[in-house]
Each structure stands twice: as C-alpha cells, then as structure tokens.
Amino acid sequence: MADDTTTGGFAERLGARVEDTDEGGARVSFEVTDEHLNPAGTLHGGVLATLVDTAMGQAVRTVTDEGDVPATSQLTVTYLRPGKPGPLTVTAAVRTRGEHLTVCEADVEQEGTALAHAVATFALLHH
C-alpha cells in the first residue's frame, strides 16, 4: 500500500519520508543536505542508523496487530561507503518472525551504490 507520508517523530523532523509499504516491507526516501554531514563532509553515521531503524520499524508494523508497537532491541549497521548530499533510499524487509521477536534487514542506496546494510531485532510491545 502506498503511504507517501512522513514517518512521525524524530525521523520526520530529520526529513525521512515513507514512500511505500507492503506486507513485510517498507521503503523510505531521504534527501541528504549539508546539515546531515559530519566534520569529514560525509553523511553522519547516526543519520544512517536512524534511517535504517525507521524503515525497519515501518516494515515490522506491516505484519503486526493493531496496538502492537515494535521496539528495537538490537541494531547492527554495517557502513559500506560514505554518503554525500543528494537523495538516498532505504529498503527494509522482515526476514524472520518469532513469537516475541522479529528480525528485519535494510539496505541503503545512493545513486545505485550501496552505502549501508543493517540488521535489527524488534520486540513487540502490546498497548
């Protein structure tokens, strides 16, 4: 289902936009600007970590019940190459669902080049 909405909260203030979600997947777009760069002039790793966490959380929400809130319990980000100003895309997919934990993966690409790969484990909080 096409969302084309902001993600809410911190990621929204950062400029992340959910472009698409489907059963077990999500795609987030982001425009890297000078304010997102570290002192070396490349995309700050914390921004990338936020983006992959946001995309994976959105993917997990597509396979949970109403009232279940995914909470990140582990996040591993492998930074492959530095990002630069311009658009990038994060694609996330649920890989394994257990009774209490869900494992998700995400890839970040900019201009057709992989910037990062992430794996996260989410616990479901019931509200």
KENULO-377158 format. One record per residue (C-alpha): residue in one letter; x, y, z. Coordinates in pm, whole numbers, plus 50000, padded with zeros to 5 digits. Example, Ala and Ser with C-alpha at 12.3 -4.5 7.8 and 13.67 -1.06 7.14 Angstrom:
A	51230	49550	50780
S	51367	49894	50714
This chain:
M	50000	50000	50000
A	50144	50337	49910
D	50188	50554	50214
D	50363	50866	50083
T	50356	51009	50433
T	50610	51118	50686
T	50723	50869	50946
G	50646	51081	51250
G	50863	51192	51540
F	51239	51228	51516
A	51275	51072	51170
E	51012	51312	51033
R	51199	51612	51172
L	51512	51474	51008
G	51330	51463	50672
A	51263	51089	50624
R	50957	51000	50416
V	50788	50663	50388
E	50740	50612	50016
D	50587	50267	50014
T	50496	49979	50242
D	50373	49630	50170
E	50339	49305	50362
G	50671	49282	50545
G	50846	49563	50362
A	50898	49938	50355
R	51084	50197	50151
V	51196	50531	50295
S	51340	50821	50097
F	51571	51088	50231
E	51743	51395	50093
V	52093	51437	50239
T	52181	51804	50289
D	52484	51980	50433
E	52323	51974	50780
H	52341	51592	50777
L	52716	51578	50718
N	52988	51501	50972
P	53314	51703	51003
A	53468	51485	50727
G	53199	51610	50487
T	53016	51277	50453
L	52675	51162	50574
H	52676	51123	50953
G	52653	50759	51063
G	52388	50845	51321
V	52161	50971	51044
L	52203	50642	50857
A	52131	50446	51176
T	51811	50647	51229
L	51700	50589	50870
V	51750	50211	50874
D	51584	50183	51215
T	51288	50386	51089
A	51248	50183	50769
M	51273	49851	50952
G	51024	49966	51215
Q	50781	50056	50935
A	50832	49713	50775
V	50764	49537	51105
R	50445	49740	51156
T	50306	49593	50831
V	50297	49245	50986
T	50184	49325	51341
D	49845	49358	51500
E	49682	49690	51578
G	49816	49807	51912
D	50149	49624	51878
V	50445	49862	51879
P	50784	49739	51754
A	51070	49834	51984
T	51426	49798	51860
S	51615	49561	52088
Q	51927	49522	51871
L	52058	49717	51572
T	52372	49644	51371
V	52469	49880	51091
T	52749	49797	50850
Y	52872	50115	50679
L	52997	50022	50332
R	53086	50363	50183
P	53035	50727	50273
G	52718	50909	50176
K	52706	51258	50025
P	52446	51528	49967
G	52159	51412	49747
P	51874	51162	49754
L	51900	50814	49901
T	51664	50524	49953
V	51632	50274	50238
T	51462	49943	50161
A	51362	49724	50455
A	51220	49373	50476
V	51108	49147	50759
R	51317	48828	50749
T	51203	48617	51045
R	50906	48643	51279
G	50911	48465	51611
E	50659	48459	51890
H	50810	48761	52065
L	51090	48886	51836
T	51108	48987	51470
V	51428	49015	51265
C	51447	49269	50984
E	51712	49381	50732
A	51763	49707	50545
D	51981	49835	50263
V	52070	50198	50192
E	52147	50306	49835
Q	52251	50636	49684
E	52288	50676	49306
G	52265	50298	49266
T	52551	50236	49511
A	52516	50055	49845
L	52600	50277	50145
A	52498	50055	50435
H	52339	49726	50534
A	52159	49680	50864
V	52002	49401	51067
A	51775	49462	51364
T	51575	49264	51615
F	51244	49408	51731
A	51041	49314	52035
L	50667	49379	52019
L	50519	49592	52293
H	50145	49543	52339
H	49944	49858	52404
